Amino acid sequence: MAFCNSCGAPLNPDARFCSRCGTTTTAPGTSPSTAVPPAPSSARGGNSAVKTVLIIVGVIVVLGGLGIASLSFVALHFARNSRLSQQGDHVKVETPFGSVETSKDPDKAVQDLGVDVYPGAEVQKNGASSATFGSMRTVSAAFQSGDSADKVCSFYHARFPGTKVATSSQRHCTIVSNDPNNMITVNVESSGDGSKFQISSVIKKDTSSNP
């Protein structure tokens, strides 16, 4: 038999209200209401996003560390396998990738360039250098002359009549040869009463005969 939860009076099986105090009774066949579980907190999703970001940052840091380690290894290998030699004004640095030479010897500069130097011109201090990398060799030398830029330009125009590129004025000229195996560039400009000019040569070695 059912009883009223409020006053304790007996209740009929089908009664919806207590006959003594009028309190509503639980409908037949129903069970007491249960609390609805709260929705999952969004904190879990936030934690997952934070973990993902931290993982990405960790991967970047690891890759960056590996990159620095690789660069350090290459730099160390480069330093250990490089040699520096000096004889007077001639300095030569040999590396695993090629060699670099500097010289203030005008005779050597002329020999390496393979170009006639303007008569009476003097090579400038620290103005000659050469470098070899693989099949390419570059040579550069800077000179100074007491003659005007126009005279020096005329001298080299006569020696490179079929220039690929040429700009000229009374105070400046640039001449570029069209030889693909030995591209020579002559740049002349006025300097006081005389002129300064630089000759650069890019020589491509012929490797077709090598096995």
LUMVOBA-937185 format. One record per residue (C-alpha): x, y, z. Coordinates in steps of 0.25 Angstrom, whole numbers, plus 5000, padded with zeros to 4 digits. Layout:
<rs>
XYZ...
</rs>
This chain:
<rs>
500050005000500550144997500650255007500650405005502050465006501550585013500650545024500750385024499350365021498950235013498750254998497850184988498650114977498050214967498050334975498750464969498550544982498550514997497150515002497650575015498650685011498450694996499950674993500150624979500550484978501550414968500750364956500550214955501650144947502650254948503950254955504550374962505250474954506750464952507650574950508150594936509650574936510450704932510950724918512450694917513250814920513950884909515250884917515650744911515550804897516450924901517450824908517550744894517750874887518850914896519550784895519450784880520150924880521250874890521550754881521650844869522550944876523450824881523550764867524050904862525050914873525550774870525650804855526350944858527350874867527650764856527850884846528850954855529550824858529650794843530150934840531150924851531650794846531850854832532550974837533450884845533750794833534050924825534950984835535750854837535950824822536350974818537751014817538351154817539651184811540351314809541651354801541851504802540651574796540051444790539051374799538351244795537251184803536851034799535550984803534750854800533950934790535051004782536151104784536251254786537551334783537851474785539051544779539651684777540651634767540251704753540951604745540151494751538951564749539251594734539551444733538251394739537351494732537951464718537651604714538651714710538751824721538651964717540152014715540652084727539552044736539851994750539051894758538451954771538851904785538051774788537351794774537651654768536951524772536551394766535651274770535451134765534151054768533950934760534050964745533951114747535051204749534951354752536051454752535951604755536951714755536751864757537751964751538052114751538552194739538952344737538252344724536752384722535652284722535352314708536752264704536652144712535252104706535752124692536952034695535951914700534951944689535951914679536351784685534851744687534151794674533051694675532551724689531251664694530951784703531651924702531252054709532152174706532352324710533552414712533652374726533152234727533052104718532751964720533151854711532751704711533351604702532451504695533351384697532551274705533751204710534451334715533551444717534351574720533751704726534551834726533951944734534652084732534352214739535052344741535852374754536452514755537352544743537452394740536552274741536252144748535852014742535551874746535651754737534951624741535051494734534051374736534751244730534051114728534951004727534750894716534450764723533950694711535250624709535150564723534750414725
</rs>
